[in-house]
């Protein structure tokens, strides 16, 4: 079984892995082609055939979503430039309704997107629409860097009375306000009696277009 894999093949394998983790099923050839701007399904099939030959994939020719992963590309250390980020549950971007603590798998992201290799980043899946004007939509994965403090106008994940929410952080005149990015929602003003903490800062958004 060959261990050689090109950069483009690795990108496609990463995409298939991440797509399946996000959606629960593998992408079609057209979805792969759309993501990588490959104009024909034949062009996609050439890459998949190479990955099948090298032992990374199985592809059922009579099924539109018949791609299955046989071997993780991370066994090829010489080409391993990605970082596995744990997905830790769902986070509300409407009202704080969901705890962040439940592990839901991992997502592979190119290491070049991170300032430090040792950053303990994690990902959260968004539920709700209160941050749509910041380009954060339901179903997106947010990449979070854990930290307990934030600057004004940072987009953060916060815990409010035991529940997680994504909002823009503002702290003025000793008053903390969590600001939504949707005119249909009101700001959340943190009262002194409430249990409030910052979990981390949003560093990026991952989205796959179906």
KAVENDA-V277532 format. One record per helix or strand of 2 or more residues. SS is the DSSP state (a for helix, b for strand). FROM is the first residue (numbers start at 1). LEN is the number of residues. If there is no record, write none. Layout:
# KAVENDA-V277532
((SS	FROM	LEN) (SS	FROM	LEN))
This chain:
# KAVENDA-V277532
((a	7	17) (a	29	8) (a	41	13) (b	57	3) (b	67	3) (a	73	3) (a	77	3) (b	82	11) (b	106	5) (a	111	3) (b	121	7) (a	132	3) (b	141	6) (b	155	6) (b	163	10) (b	175	5) (b	188	2) (b	196	11))
